[in-house]
Amino acid sequence: MASPGRWASVARGGVGLVAGGLVGLVAVDLDLPALVSFHGDRSAFVPLTAATFALLWLSPLRWVAGAAVAVAGALWLAVAFISSSCTSRSRAFLRLMK
């Protein structure tokens, strides 16, 4: 039977894997690889990001991975909701100016 410490490591690695998958999906959704002029095949981006975060989550650098998840989530929320509300506000402003 495996020791409880081993299962805790597996669980932490799983959390890192899910967090990395989330960051990878957000990065692909927002087309962030284009910021570094990467226009190649992006099919391996999400699994590589997930694997990297799983390893980071097992290390003492877990806070870096957690901060990256928080920044990715905040960035997605800003793009998803703030930009659409700004667009509707600008259209309403332009209607008022006519």
N, C-alpha and C positions, 0 to 999 in steps of 0.2 A: 504494500500500500504506500502511496506517495505521502510525503510529509505535508503538513498544512502550509509551511512556508513556500513550498513549490507551487501549490494551488494559488497562493496569493500572487506569486510572480506571473503565473499564467493569466490570472484575472487582470492584473495591471497591464500586461502586454495586450490583452484583448481591448481594454479601454483605450490604450494608445493606438491600436489598429483602427478602432472606430473613429477616434478623434482625427487621425491622419486621413482617413477616408473622407471625412466631412470637410477637412481643409482642402483636400485635393479636388473634391467636387465643386466647392465654392470657387477655387482658383480657376478651374476649367470653365465654370459657368460665367465668371466675370472676365474671362479671356485674359487672365493675368500673365500667362506665358508670353503674350505678345509684347509686354512691357520690356522684356529682355530680347526682343526680336527673334523669338523662337517660333517658327512657322512650320515645323516638321510634324511628324506623327506624335499625337498626344495621347494615344491609347494606353500607354504604360504610365502616364503621369499619376493617376489616382492610386494604383497599386504601389508604386514606388514611394509616394508620399505616405501612404498608410504604413508601409514597412518601416520607413524612416521614423515615423512618429511612434510606432510600437517600440523600437529600440530606444528612442529618446525617453519614452515614458518609463522604461525600466532603469534608466540611469538617474543620477542626481540632477540632470538637466530637465527634469519633468516640468519645472516652472516655465522653461522656454517654450515647450510644446503647448502647455496650457495657455500661455500668453498669445501664441500664434493662433490657437483656436478662438480665443476671445476677439482678437483683432480681425480674423476672417469673418466671424459672425457679425461683428459690428459693421464691417465694411459691406457685407452683403445686405444687412438691414438698411444701411444708409443708401445704397444704390437702389434697392428694391422699393423703398417707401419714400424717402426724401426726394429723390429725383422725380418720381411721378407726381408728388404733390407740388413740387416746384413748377413742373410743366403745366399742371392745371391752373396754378396761380398766375403763371405768366400769360396763359391764354385769357384768363378772366381780366387781367390787367390790360391786355391789348384790346379786348372788347370795350372796356371802359374808355380807352383813349380814342376810340373811333367816334 
